[in-house]
């Protein structure tokens, strides 16, 4: 994984959830972050789309359930965008 993507995702999560960065582990999810409810999930999606200038489809949004999957899918979207 690209560490700059990891850091940027963490930064977005810190802003959206208003939590310290040290609360965001590689296994961070709605189970481990109390602030991560359904409304904040959508705020996170919008913030990530803005941060990376990408767009997640409805199907993909349902897969963005933890930090690792967010980083992985964001990286894939960024790579796909670069190939155009």
Beta strands, then each sheet from edge to edge (+ up, - down):
end
